Structures are given as C-alpha cells and as structure tokens.
Amino acid sequence: MGEPTPTGRDPDTSRQTASFWAITAAILILGLAFRLPGLSSRSLWIDELYSQWFSARSLVELWTEVPQYETHPPAYYTLLKLWTAVFGDSELGLRSLSLVASLATIAVIAVSGKLVRLGGGLIAALLLAVNFANIRDAQNVRPYALQALFCTLAIVAALVLLARLSRHAADRAPMPGWLAPASVLGMSVGCALWIHNTSLFIAFGIWCGLALSLIVTPAERRLRHLAIFVAAGLLALLVWAPYLPLFVQQSRGFSGLAFWLEPKARDLYSAWMLVLGESWRALAVTLLLLGLGLFRLSRSAPFLALPVVAILLVPLSTILALSFTFKPIYIQRLFAWMVPLALLVMAIGILASTGRRWLRVTLVLVVTAFAAVRSVDDIDRPIDDWKAIVAEIAQNARPGDVVIATPAEGSIALGYYVQRQAQFPPVICIPGCYP
C-alpha cells in the first residue's frame, strides 16, 4: 500500500482510477470505430425513413394526429426533431442520436462492475463495444438504442440498490445510500416507457426481480425494502403518467390491427442470439457463460441472482406467451436491451471460470474476437437501398415520366431522397400519400 497523499487519497487508488477511465475511454473509441462504417453513407431503410418523416411533422401533429395511426410513442420522434434541428437531417445527423445513446450504454456498463462491486464491467463493456445488435441499433434511426440506454440505467440502478440494501441488512446498520439508485431506477424506467411501449414488459420484469430479492432479505427488513421498491415504482409511474392517455389510445388501436408477424419456433431462442451472434456456436457459448455467471452470482451475491434471472426471463417470456396465445408481437430486435445485462453476467462467468489471469485474458480475447467477427460481417448488410433506387430513377427518367408510389408508404421511402435529386419525375401516390 502506498502512503496517503496530503489530500488523503491513496496513490494506488488514484492510479487504479486513472487506469479504469483510460481503459473505458479506449473501449469507447473501439466502440465508435465499429459504429462509424456506413453511418453516413448507407441508405436509410424504410423504418428509418418513417422516423425521419414523423420527426418532420409539427409538434401539434406529432402529439395529436400521429398517435392515431402510429404504434410507437411520439417522444422519440420529438427528441429526433430537436436533435436534427441542431445536427441536421442527413443520414449522419439522423443516426447520431442513436450512436450517442449506444456509446453511453457502453459507458454505463463499464462502471456497473464498480458500482455493484462484482467486477466484470470493463469486460462486458468491451463485448458490448463489438456487439452486432448494439452496433446495428447505433446505426439506425429508431428508438431501440435509447430504450437500451434507459433500460440499462434502470437495471444497473436496481442492482446497485439491491447491493446497498443487502450490505446494510447484513451489517444490521441503517440504510443510507438507497435514495440515489432508487431515484435513478424510477426516472430511467419512466423515460424508457416514453420511448417504447414494450418497456412496460421490461419494467414488469425489473419489479418482479426486486420482489424476488425479498426472499433472501431478513424478515425484519422486508417491509422497509418493499416500501423502497414501491416508492421507486411510483416515481416511474409519475414520470410516465402524462403519456398514459396516449398509451391507452395506442394500445386499443394496436389490438385491432392485423399484424404481419407469425409466431415460429425460432422465436423461442432468437433473442439470445443477439448476445454473441446468430449461430448455434454463438448461442452455446452465450448460454455456457450465462450459466457460469448466474452460478457465481448465486454463490457470491444471492440477493442479485434471482432478480437478474427475472429481468432476463420475465419480459421475454411474457411477450412470447402473448405472441403464441393472443397476438404475435415478438420481434427479435425488441430484445436488444437484454444484451448489456447478459454480457455483464457473462463477464462475471468469465471471471469465475478460472483463477489464472492469463486464462481469463485469453478467454476474453477469444469471446471478443468471436463477437467482433459477427459485427464485421454485419457492416455491409443490405436492407433497403432507397438512395440508389431514387438515383437510378432520376438518371433514367425522361420528360413526361411519372413515378407511381404504391402502397401509400412508398411516398415515405421516396420523399427523403427525391428532394435531394435535382431532376426527378412527379410522384403520384396510389391510393394516396401516407398516411
């Protein structure tokens, strides 16, 4: 141990702190490097073009008319409207909001190990930096990157809250330090509910996990812990309350829609393929390391093991149950928010797999390379190349030509890029322009 400095700070602690932030910065730079290719050059695909179109509406229209036919909350489109007012509505300007949210999620995961005092945060952040699902959301003008950020903040806050309550319960001491994580938990969940309606299932999973933690809580502390959990939930509801009327309206409209999805056997496991890659080998590695991490948690931090399992399983199981019995609503990309937590558990599993440091480093590098290869393969993925389509039409158009957009959504796809072409034929929408 080094001698304390005149300010009372241990030099060793200062060096460790500096090293931690230096490594975190390096991981963020790596994450940025994986997220930049194609960010400003790849064509917007149809869902991104919807986001751009909604964000271009007036605030009055966005909050009164749009919720009558759009199933997503207008909050994301409002944030995007404000964002593009500053950064422009180019592909880069539109996507940079998701990029910043993705990088912020990596930073939150990096510090989570220190906050919960379990370790593994930097390893999880490294894996998240090269995770293909998180990279994909970072490059999309959709709400999923922001939803993942708010959900990750909420989950980490819940774990910090449980860790602090457990330590004070074990020491039979008063419970200072619970207010900050409980407040962050409530605020983050409330914000997530504004960003995407499926966040309601995630909130349900978080509070199921908090309730399960009471099983390992001393009896004399359970009521107090329960009161804290309820208070955090009430804060989330308070934050979400102004949006509730619109949520009810959208839910009623959505229940009557004929959706294009069909439940299939792959839905039962495809969410887990977002963690390392969409292959059976990736799934096997994911489940093995998740199992090791959960086993380690059950031994060293049982007050976290059940909550983590609940957060990972309850929202997914609930949506799968609804999809197979009532209405097909499962889409794989809805579960990218699970990836940061899953990687944190896997990082704990890697640390628990061996006591030898060089083996741990080797395993981290192998898993990171495994994930990075999947992300590199995903860089040039084709979706909808509307930029090339519009350019091709403009290049080959002749005087008197007319472009017919059908169905109505075709006008959304054309509108963004047509205005960037000097010469483009008139567009006629059949049966009419969206909506």
Steps between C-alpha positions, in 0.01 A plus 500: 500500500624847416511779752200734493556830325452829688146509364429161658480308171688172463738516199418139412129579496563806284702294254229234487236764437707658224559158342131419515399818318781459247379148419139622484601773255686246285192275496281794396742583218482137387121513518497817292730341241256209462201733470633753248524290178196571285348736754487794260507317167261206531150571373223545753266202495123522519466503881765771529320701234182473708693644795625788287151567364340503846772726640430747220136543614403796712489439876123545500452238229756271661316492833138511378461340157801265474409281804172415327681285240857455628561234766820651644505786753565843345765580761784349295391687188486820705854448627609424144333821382695703757821309425483557124424867555856519634683229303302495176289230336773331294553128556774588750292765673203266535702200619731686737234506774501120510879497476537719810246287690689183409835639616338622823371146562854365467617756759221404742591132474869581551431666836236246605757252632647763733158621612368152580845386623493175307754579228462414135383844391795571272481154344128543436560846355765358266260231380222757459731724297525230231148356539322489163150564639607809691698622199198447277279707731771769521479535121121508480264797522276303736428522875673176601841646588337754732277233650806283566676793670210581733439132577868442573503802733192361675641147533837618631321732745286206617810285553679781688191551715482129585873486573482793740190370674660158536821638650311707755272208581802277562665762720175568690566868435278786381440526127672807360575513129175351368337824386727567199471155334126483576452841338707407194301176473164678503608779265667265251204264481265796459711629210519154341120482509486826304740364236341163419178336613664158550696655787193418710599132484857588600375701798287203600809278491706742709239522775449124494873475564484750784215304655697175475791661687277513807538122527860540620432817699490474881140498617536817707621691190252375240230757559750785478653363181155446353411863576812617314413283197144632499624860527729449198207352309278793588770737375511312168120524475514871582751560220290293259158634610466784245537248217250246638194628308688472170631156599146376562388647168788339310451164674135490401587583142784246490279218634276539195780499243561200277872454559736341248685288756450127549631316808766242417726260689808720444339771713557283807878547486583772246522777763804327651670507159527877531767457769788353297365411158233320305653153492470188712863530613439857615184392681686215673778733620242755615303247705816344648642832620157619618470181704844552654419862581167419661660219702764743623232753593302235688807425712647848554195726469176300537305824547582576133469155342121471501439864394740461205328179391161672526613801295641275229207258486175667607465762222608251232273225632204736531530626142551147368190383688296785353636430153415131504160529670351841422672725244839454332709792625843337540776657290861410570625859498265587788739317732827678424454666842583159655847491347684731747370308805566163337857605419554620858391159631721328242795717608445383859494145361834554325655627824359198685617247241864499608726655760789546260522848361653404167220250438241765577666745260517230233134414544401867484697549179353186341140596583562859390645384168206262458255787545704742288504266201121491504488880510746538211284263294202723580659828385393483136165337564244594231161623618325752275721705267255783431785739428612286204142440384421872487832578330435231238151631426627858472781395269271310261190726513375664182278806455138409575587205725303453821593288802209312658547422871286213626411418767482839669811427708703524181471877521690488830784305342527733202443833672828527688730429206290657225553846647874438472481441124508797262279327243242246601163420337175592678387242757139380513392302809238226460258497675648813661808627675572371850315492735 
